[in-house]
Amino acid sequence: MALISHRPHASETAAAEARARLCQSNSLNLSLSETLAMVDALEAFELGRFLLANKGLNGYWTAYAILYGKDKEGLSDMEHWLLNCAPSILATRERFGMFQKEILKHLRPGMHVASLPCGLMEDFLGLLPEKLQALEITGIDLDEDALKAAAEIATARGIPHCRFLKRDAWDLQLSEAFHLMTSNGLNIYEPDTARLVALYKEMASALRPGGVLITSYLPQPDDPALPKPLITVEPKDAQKQKALFMDVIQPVWQCFQTEASVREQLQAAGLTVENIVYDSRCLFPMVVARKGA
């Protein structure tokens, strides 16, 4: 199966293609000149060029957006805004912190844990090393570059008992292997409900009886289950993000779900939702589900 989050050999003419497409559009969120200026701004830095070409993020750029890039010196205005003001990136960063806090609640010595897709596996490898010494940690991804980078991070940080598997998430070939599994950033690329259930079934099969899955989803903006956000998104940032993502980048991660549909999909896969925790902007909630004992 091919990668669905990004295209490793995307066209180098992505910016020109975006400009041509935008010039033909009659339904932009900002003026044409403002929108074309966004293309110019994205083309000026590496993350922007990757987004234009791939319409998604790989493991490295996800970690860069969450952890590595926000305090970097010499950021352009667009990259600084993207990493420090864009509502979706802020929600992603908060979601990452929520995952790590939830992971720590469940960790016990001797556990076998997994991250799928692992990317750079910072959800586990970013924890204090003493929390990881008594664990068996498995990173699973289809992206060979991500697996190699994660292995290098584990070695550099002196974290033992790590293994990395190149596997299709829909064909893990793992049975009752893990006490705990995290999965972020894969289901948001999949629009088909049947395939989502099949994905969750693979995860459930890989969990031991009583095992826990920590995952997330993009909520439908009109979902009646959405609570009131604790932080209100600035209108100017919301408008800029809408223009950037909907008009310019057109990412392939725009697969939204209601809370009810997520519960139904996980239940159909043999997983019972124990908790759904919303981030402060209600843009990227965390789901904690458990396999039956």
VEXVO-835664 format. One record per residue (C-alpha): residue number from 1; x, y, z; residue in three letters. Coordinates in Angstrom, 2 decimals. Layout:
BEGIN
@num NUM&X X&Y Y&Z Z&residu ala $
...
This chain:
BEGIN
@num 1&X 0.00&Y 0.00&Z 0.00&residu met $
@num 2&X 1.24&Y 3.53&Z -0.77&residu ala $
@num 3&X 1.78&Y 6.24&Z 1.81&residu leu $
@num 4&X -1.38&Y 8.29&Z 2.26&residu ile $
@num 5&X 0.03&Y 11.15&Z 4.37&residu ser $
@num 6&X 2.53&Y 12.44&Z 1.80&residu his $
@num 7&X 4.10&Y 11.74&Z -1.58&residu arg $
@num 8&X 7.84&Y 11.07&Z -1.29&residu pro $
@num 9&X 8.55&Y 12.09&Z -4.89&residu his $
@num 10&X 6.10&Y 14.97&Z -5.30&residu ala $
@num 11&X 6.40&Y 17.38&Z -8.19&residu ser $
@num 12&X 8.93&Y 20.19&Z -7.90&residu glu $
@num 13&X 6.50&Y 22.39&Z -9.84&residu thr $
@num 14&X 3.92&Y 22.37&Z -7.03&residu ala $
@num 15&X 4.02&Y 26.14&Z -6.47&residu ala $
@num 16&X 3.49&Y 26.90&Z -10.15&residu ala $
@num 17&X 0.66&Y 24.38&Z -10.29&residu glu $
@num 18&X -0.96&Y 25.98&Z -7.24&residu ala $
@num 19&X -0.73&Y 29.46&Z -8.79&residu arg $
@num 20&X -2.32&Y 28.25&Z -12.03&residu ala $
@num 21&X -5.14&Y 26.54&Z -10.15&residu arg $
@num 22&X -5.80&Y 29.57&Z -7.94&residu leu $
@num 23&X -5.93&Y 31.93&Z -10.92&residu cys $
@num 24&X -8.76&Y 29.80&Z -12.33&residu gln $
@num 25&X -10.73&Y 29.72&Z -9.06&residu ser $
@num 26&X -13.75&Y 31.93&Z -8.44&residu asn $
@num 27&X -14.38&Y 30.96&Z -4.80&residu ser $
@num 28&X -11.30&Y 31.95&Z -2.79&residu leu $
@num 29&X -11.49&Y 32.88&Z 0.88&residu asn $
@num 30&X -9.20&Y 35.89&Z 0.39&residu leu $
@num 31&X -8.44&Y 38.04&Z -2.64&residu ser $
@num 32&X -6.45&Y 36.45&Z -5.44&residu leu $
@num 33&X -3.45&Y 38.68&Z -4.75&residu ser $
@num 34&X -3.46&Y 37.77&Z -1.05&residu glu $
@num 35&X -3.79&Y 34.08&Z -1.87&residu thr $
@num 36&X -0.99&Y 34.12&Z -4.42&residu leu $
@num 37&X 1.18&Y 35.92&Z -1.86&residu ala $
@num 38&X 0.64&Y 32.91&Z 0.42&residu met $
@num 39&X 2.07&Y 30.63&Z -2.26&residu val $
@num 40&X 5.12&Y 32.89&Z -2.53&residu asp $
@num 41&X 5.52&Y 32.84&Z 1.26&residu ala $
@num 42&X 5.27&Y 29.05&Z 1.45&residu leu $
@num 43&X 7.77&Y 28.61&Z -1.36&residu glu $
@num 44&X 10.35&Y 30.54&Z 0.68&residu ala $
@num 45&X 10.86&Y 27.90&Z 3.41&residu phe $
@num 46&X 11.34&Y 24.15&Z 3.44&residu glu $
@num 47&X 8.22&Y 23.17&Z 5.40&residu leu $
@num 48&X 6.11&Y 25.37&Z 3.13&residu gly $
@num 49&X 7.54&Y 23.75&Z 0.01&residu arg $
@num 50&X 6.88&Y 20.31&Z 1.46&residu phe $
@num 51&X 3.24&Y 21.20&Z 2.18&residu leu $
@num 52&X 2.73&Y 22.60&Z -1.31&residu leu $
@num 53&X 4.17&Y 19.49&Z -2.92&residu ala $
@num 54&X 2.75&Y 16.79&Z -0.64&residu asn $
@num 55&X -0.51&Y 18.17&Z 0.79&residu lys $
@num 56&X 0.38&Y 16.40&Z 4.02&residu gly $
@num 57&X 3.17&Y 15.89&Z 6.55&residu leu $
@num 58&X 5.65&Y 13.08&Z 7.02&residu asn $
@num 59&X 7.09&Y 12.00&Z 10.35&residu gly $
@num 60&X 9.90&Y 14.55&Z 10.37&residu tyr $
@num 61&X 7.76&Y 17.55&Z 9.50&residu trp $
@num 62&X 5.08&Y 16.54&Z 11.98&residu thr $
@num 63&X 7.71&Y 16.48&Z 14.73&residu ala $
@num 64&X 9.13&Y 19.76&Z 13.43&residu tyr $
@num 65&X 5.72&Y 21.44&Z 13.60&residu ala $
@num 66&X 5.00&Y 20.12&Z 17.09&residu ile $
@num 67&X 8.42&Y 20.29&Z 18.74&residu leu $
@num 68&X 11.45&Y 21.43&Z 16.80&residu tyr $
@num 69&X 10.46&Y 24.45&Z 14.74&residu gly $
@num 70&X 8.45&Y 26.91&Z 16.81&residu lys $
@num 71&X 11.41&Y 28.49&Z 18.64&residu asp $
@num 72&X 13.83&Y 28.35&Z 15.73&residu lys $
@num 73&X 15.63&Y 31.60&Z 14.93&residu glu $
@num 74&X 15.23&Y 33.31&Z 11.59&residu gly $
@num 75&X 11.73&Y 32.07&Z 10.76&residu leu $
@num 76&X 9.94&Y 33.93&Z 8.00&residu ser $
@num 77&X 6.69&Y 35.67&Z 8.89&residu asp $
@num 78&X 4.65&Y 32.89&Z 7.30&residu met $
@num 79&X 6.56&Y 30.06&Z 8.97&residu glu $
@num 80&X 6.40&Y 31.82&Z 12.33&residu his $
@num 81&X 2.64&Y 32.27&Z 11.96&residu trp $
@num 82&X 2.17&Y 28.67&Z 10.83&residu leu $
@num 83&X 4.10&Y 27.24&Z 13.80&residu leu $
@num 84&X 2.97&Y 29.68&Z 16.49&residu asn $
@num 85&X -0.46&Y 31.01&Z 15.49&residu cys $
@num 86&X -2.20&Y 28.61&Z 13.08&residu ala $
@num 87&X -5.09&Y 27.09&Z 15.10&residu pro $
@num 88&X -4.65&Y 23.56&Z 13.70&residu ser $
@num 89&X -0.93&Y 23.47&Z 14.50&residu ile $
@num 90&X -1.56&Y 24.78&Z 18.02&residu leu $
@num 91&X -4.23&Y 22.11&Z 18.50&residu ala $
@num 92&X -1.86&Y 19.43&Z 17.17&residu thr $
@num 93&X 0.82&Y 20.53&Z 19.63&residu arg $
@num 94&X -1.67&Y 20.47&Z 22.50&residu glu $
@num 95&X -2.92&Y 17.05&Z 21.39&residu arg $
@num 96&X 0.65&Y 15.76&Z 21.52&residu phe $
@num 97&X 0.96&Y 16.88&Z 25.13&residu gly $
@num 98&X -2.37&Y 15.26&Z 25.96&residu met $
@num 99&X -1.13&Y 11.97&Z 24.49&residu phe $
@num 100&X 2.03&Y 12.03&Z 26.57&residu gln $
@num 101&X 0.12&Y 12.72&Z 29.78&residu lys $
@num 102&X -2.27&Y 9.86&Z 29.01&residu glu $
@num 103&X 0.59&Y 7.50&Z 28.15&residu ile $
@num 104&X 2.17&Y 8.15&Z 31.55&residu leu $
@num 105&X -1.08&Y 7.19&Z 33.28&residu lys $
@num 106&X -0.93&Y 3.70&Z 31.78&residu his $
@num 107&X 2.78&Y 2.82&Z 31.80&residu leu $
@num 108&X 3.88&Y -0.07&Z 33.98&residu arg $
@num 109&X 7.25&Y -1.89&Z 34.07&residu pro $
@num 110&X 7.40&Y -4.76&Z 31.60&residu gly $
@num 111&X 4.80&Y -3.33&Z 29.24&residu met $
@num 112&X 5.10&Y -3.69&Z 25.48&residu his $
@num 113&X 3.92&Y -0.46&Z 23.84&residu val $
@num 114&X 3.60&Y 0.65&Z 20.22&residu ala $
@num 115&X 3.20&Y 3.77&Z 18.12&residu ser $
@num 116&X 1.38&Y 3.57&Z 14.75&residu leu $
@num 117&X 2.29&Y 5.32&Z 12.55&residu pro $
@num 118&X 5.32&Y 6.11&Z 14.66&residu cys $
@num 119&X 6.88&Y 8.89&Z 12.61&residu gly $
@num 120&X 9.83&Y 9.95&Z 14.77&residu leu $
@num 121&X 8.04&Y 8.29&Z 17.73&residu met $
@num 122&X 8.39&Y 11.35&Z 19.95&residu glu $
@num 123&X 5.16&Y 10.38&Z 21.72&residu asp $
@num 124&X 7.23&Y 7.76&Z 23.55&residu phe $
@num 125&X 10.86&Y 8.74&Z 22.91&residu leu $
@num 126&X 10.14&Y 12.29&Z 24.08&residu gly $
@num 127&X 9.27&Y 11.08&Z 27.57&residu leu $
@num 128&X 11.88&Y 11.09&Z 30.32&residu leu $
@num 129&X 14.28&Y 8.18&Z 29.66&residu pro $
@num 130&X 13.74&Y 6.73&Z 33.13&residu glu $
@num 131&X 10.08&Y 6.20&Z 32.24&residu lys $
@num 132&X 11.10&Y 3.99&Z 29.30&residu leu $
@num 133&X 13.86&Y 1.76&Z 30.64&residu gln $
@num 134&X 11.56&Y -1.12&Z 31.64&residu ala $
@num 135&X 9.45&Y -1.06&Z 28.47&residu leu $
@num 136&X 9.52&Y -2.83&Z 25.13&residu glu $
@num 137&X 8.77&Y -0.16&Z 22.50&residu ile $
@num 138&X 7.73&Y -0.85&Z 18.91&residu thr $
@num 139&X 7.50&Y 1.79&Z 16.21&residu gly $
@num 140&X 5.43&Y 0.87&Z 13.15&residu ile $
@num 141&X 5.35&Y 2.91&Z 9.95&residu asp $
@num 142&X 5.29&Y 2.51&Z 6.19&residu leu $
@num 143&X 7.79&Y 5.35&Z 5.75&residu asp $
@num 144&X 11.35&Y 3.97&Z 5.81&residu glu $
@num 145&X 12.83&Y 7.44&Z 6.42&residu asp $
@num 146&X 10.69&Y 7.87&Z 9.53&residu ala $
@num 147&X 11.67&Y 4.46&Z 10.86&residu leu $
@num 148&X 15.36&Y 5.19&Z 10.34&residu lys $
@num 149&X 15.11&Y 8.60&Z 12.01&residu ala $
@num 150&X 13.19&Y 7.20&Z 14.99&residu ala $
@num 151&X 15.78&Y 4.46&Z 15.46&residu ala $
@num 152&X 18.55&Y 7.05&Z 15.43&residu glu $
@num 153&X 16.73&Y 9.14&Z 18.05&residu ile $
@num 154&X 16.27&Y 6.11&Z 20.30&residu ala $
@num 155&X 19.97&Y 5.27&Z 20.04&residu thr $
@num 156&X 21.09&Y 8.87&Z 20.62&residu ala $
@num 157&X 18.96&Y 9.14&Z 23.75&residu arg $
@num 158&X 20.07&Y 5.81&Z 25.12&residu gly $
@num 159&X 16.60&Y 4.29&Z 25.09&residu ile $
@num 160&X 16.87&Y 0.47&Z 24.95&residu pro $
@num 161&X 14.45&Y -2.23&Z 23.87&residu his $
@num 162&X 13.17&Y -0.46&Z 20.76&residu cys $
@num 163&X 12.30&Y -2.17&Z 17.49&residu arg $
@num 164&X 10.95&Y -0.70&Z 14.28&residu phe $
@num 165&X 8.69&Y -2.44&Z 11.78&residu leu $
@num 166&X 7.81&Y -1.42&Z 8.25&residu lys $
@num 167&X 4.17&Y -2.49&Z 8.05&residu arg $
@num 168&X 0.94&Y -1.44&Z 6.39&residu asp $
@num 169&X -1.41&Y -0.30&Z 9.16&residu ala $
@num 170&X -4.22&Y -2.31&Z 7.52&residu trp $
@num 171&X -2.07&Y -5.45&Z 7.54&residu asp $
@num 172&X -0.05&Y -5.43&Z 10.76&residu leu $
@num 173&X 0.28&Y -9.20&Z 11.11&residu gln $
@num 174&X 0.50&Y -8.77&Z 14.89&residu leu $
@num 175&X -1.68&Y -10.59&Z 17.40&residu ser $
@num 176&X -2.12&Y -9.59&Z 21.05&residu glu $
@num 177&X 1.34&Y -8.04&Z 21.11&residu ala $
@num 178&X 0.87&Y -4.74&Z 22.96&residu phe $
@num 179&X -0.48&Y -3.49&Z 26.27&residu his $
@num 180&X -0.73&Y 0.07&Z 24.92&residu leu $
@num 181&X -0.81&Y 1.58&Z 21.44&residu met $
@num 182&X -0.89&Y 5.18&Z 20.27&residu thr $
@num 183&X -2.12&Y 6.21&Z 16.84&residu ser $
@num 184&X -2.30&Y 9.77&Z 15.60&residu asn $
@num 185&X -2.43&Y 11.28&Z 12.15&residu gly $
@num 186&X -3.52&Y 8.29&Z 10.07&residu leu $
@num 187&X -7.30&Y 8.11&Z 10.41&residu asn $
@num 188&X -7.59&Y 11.80&Z 9.44&residu ile $
@num 189&X -6.46&Y 10.85&Z 5.91&residu tyr $
@num 190&X -9.06&Y 8.09&Z 5.47&residu glu $
@num 191&X -12.58&Y 9.11&Z 4.32&residu pro $
@num 192&X -14.07&Y 5.61&Z 4.07&residu asp $
@num 193&X -15.88&Y 4.37&Z 7.19&residu thr $
@num 194&X -15.43&Y 0.69&Z 6.35&residu ala $
@num 195&X -11.69&Y 1.19&Z 5.99&residu arg $
@num 196&X -11.57&Y 3.08&Z 9.28&residu leu $
@num 197&X -13.27&Y 0.17&Z 11.03&residu val $
@num 198&X -10.83&Y -2.22&Z 9.34&residu ala $
@num 199&X -7.94&Y -0.07&Z 10.57&residu leu $
@num 200&X -9.24&Y -0.09&Z 14.14&residu tyr $
@num 201&X -9.75&Y -3.86&Z 13.93&residu lys $
@num 202&X -6.07&Y -4.26&Z 13.05&residu glu $
@num 203&X -5.17&Y -2.17&Z 16.09&residu met $
@num 204&X -7.52&Y -4.14&Z 18.31&residu ala $
@num 205&X -6.03&Y -7.40&Z 17.07&residu ser $
@num 206&X -2.55&Y -6.14&Z 17.92&residu ala $
@num 207&X -3.61&Y -5.23&Z 21.47&residu leu $
@num 208&X -3.56&Y -7.72&Z 24.31&residu arg $
@num 209&X -6.85&Y -8.38&Z 26.13&residu pro $
@num 210&X -7.55&Y -5.28&Z 28.21&residu gly $
@num 211&X -5.06&Y -3.28&Z 26.13&residu gly $
@num 212&X -5.51&Y 0.44&Z 25.57&residu val $
@num 213&X -5.56&Y 2.47&Z 22.35&residu leu $
@num 214&X -4.90&Y 6.22&Z 22.51&residu ile $
@num 215&X -5.95&Y 7.91&Z 19.29&residu thr $
@num 216&X -7.47&Y 11.15&Z 18.00&residu ser $
@num 217&X -9.68&Y 12.56&Z 15.26&residu tyr $
@num 218&X -10.78&Y 15.76&Z 13.55&residu leu $
@num 219&X -14.26&Y 16.70&Z 14.81&residu pro $
@num 220&X -17.03&Y 17.84&Z 12.51&residu gln $
@num 221&X -17.46&Y 21.59&Z 13.19&residu pro $
@num 222&X -21.24&Y 21.15&Z 13.50&residu asp $
@num 223&X -21.10&Y 18.09&Z 15.80&residu asp $
@num 224&X -23.67&Y 18.72&Z 18.58&residu pro $
@num 225&X -21.38&Y 16.83&Z 20.99&residu ala $
@num 226&X -18.67&Y 19.50&Z 20.72&residu leu $
@num 227&X -18.17&Y 21.33&Z 24.03&residu pro $
@num 228&X -17.61&Y 25.07&Z 24.20&residu lys $
@num 229&X -13.94&Y 25.82&Z 23.46&residu pro $
@num 230&X -11.85&Y 27.11&Z 26.33&residu leu $
@num 231&X -9.83&Y 29.19&Z 23.88&residu ile $
@num 232&X -11.57&Y 31.09&Z 21.11&residu thr $
@num 233&X -9.71&Y 31.10&Z 17.82&residu val $
@num 234&X -8.87&Y 34.60&Z 16.62&residu glu $
@num 235&X -11.03&Y 35.38&Z 13.55&residu pro $
@num 236&X -8.04&Y 36.66&Z 11.56&residu lys $
@num 237&X -6.12&Y 33.44&Z 12.25&residu asp $
@num 238&X -9.15&Y 31.32&Z 11.37&residu ala $
@num 239&X -9.59&Y 33.16&Z 8.07&residu gln $
@num 240&X -5.91&Y 32.96&Z 7.21&residu lys $
@num 241&X -5.79&Y 29.25&Z 8.02&residu gln $
@num 242&X -8.93&Y 28.60&Z 5.96&residu lys $
@num 243&X -7.39&Y 30.32&Z 2.95&residu ala $
@num 244&X -4.04&Y 28.61&Z 3.43&residu leu $
@num 245&X -5.35&Y 25.09&Z 3.85&residu phe $
@num 246&X -8.57&Y 25.05&Z 1.82&residu met $
@num 247&X -7.42&Y 27.16&Z -1.12&residu asp $
@num 248&X -3.63&Y 26.92&Z -1.31&residu val $
@num 249&X -2.45&Y 23.62&Z 0.19&residu ile $
@num 250&X -5.67&Y 21.58&Z -0.05&residu gln $
@num 251&X -4.39&Y 18.92&Z 2.38&residu pro $
@num 252&X -5.50&Y 15.32&Z 2.20&residu val $
@num 253&X -6.00&Y 15.10&Z 5.98&residu trp $
@num 254&X -9.45&Y 16.75&Z 5.92&residu gln $
@num 255&X -11.47&Y 13.70&Z 7.04&residu cys $
@num 256&X -13.81&Y 14.83&Z 9.81&residu phe $
@num 257&X -15.88&Y 12.70&Z 12.19&residu gln $
@num 258&X -18.57&Y 13.21&Z 14.79&residu thr $
@num 259&X -17.98&Y 11.93&Z 18.30&residu glu $
@num 260&X -20.81&Y 9.44&Z 17.77&residu ala $
@num 261&X -19.26&Y 8.08&Z 14.56&residu ser $
@num 262&X -15.87&Y 7.61&Z 16.25&residu val $
@num 263&X -17.50&Y 5.70&Z 19.10&residu arg $
@num 264&X -19.40&Y 3.51&Z 16.63&residu glu $
@num 265&X -16.32&Y 2.77&Z 14.53&residu gln $
@num 266&X -14.23&Y 1.77&Z 17.53&residu leu $
@num 267&X -17.07&Y -0.29&Z 18.99&residu gln $
@num 268&X -17.42&Y -2.14&Z 15.68&residu ala $
@num 269&X -13.71&Y -2.96&Z 15.93&residu ala $
@num 270&X -14.05&Y -4.40&Z 19.42&residu gly $
@num 271&X -12.82&Y -1.34&Z 21.32&residu leu $
@num 272&X -14.84&Y 0.48&Z 23.98&residu thr $
@num 273&X -14.32&Y 4.22&Z 24.34&residu val $
@num 274&X -13.46&Y 5.06&Z 27.93&residu glu $
@num 275&X -12.82&Y 8.77&Z 27.49&residu asn $
@num 276&X -12.77&Y 11.56&Z 24.93&residu ile $
@num 277&X -10.74&Y 14.59&Z 25.95&residu val $
@num 278&X -11.03&Y 17.78&Z 23.93&residu tyr $
@num 279&X -8.18&Y 20.19&Z 23.43&residu asp $
@num 280&X -8.82&Y 23.79&Z 24.47&residu ser $
@num 281&X -9.87&Y 24.81&Z 20.93&residu arg $
@num 282&X -11.93&Y 21.64&Z 20.32&residu cys $
@num 283&X -10.05&Y 20.97&Z 17.10&residu leu $
@num 284&X -8.18&Y 17.71&Z 17.80&residu phe $
@num 285&X -9.66&Y 15.58&Z 20.62&residu pro $
@num 286&X -7.97&Y 12.54&Z 22.14&residu met $
@num 287&X -9.78&Y 9.22&Z 22.43&residu val $
@num 288&X -8.93&Y 6.51&Z 24.96&residu val $
@num 289&X -10.40&Y 3.10&Z 24.10&residu ala $
@num 290&X -9.91&Y -0.35&Z 25.59&residu arg $
@num 291&X -10.06&Y -3.87&Z 24.22&residu lys $
@num 292&X -12.17&Y -6.32&Z 26.19&residu gly $
@num 293&X -10.38&Y -8.49&Z 28.71&residu ala $
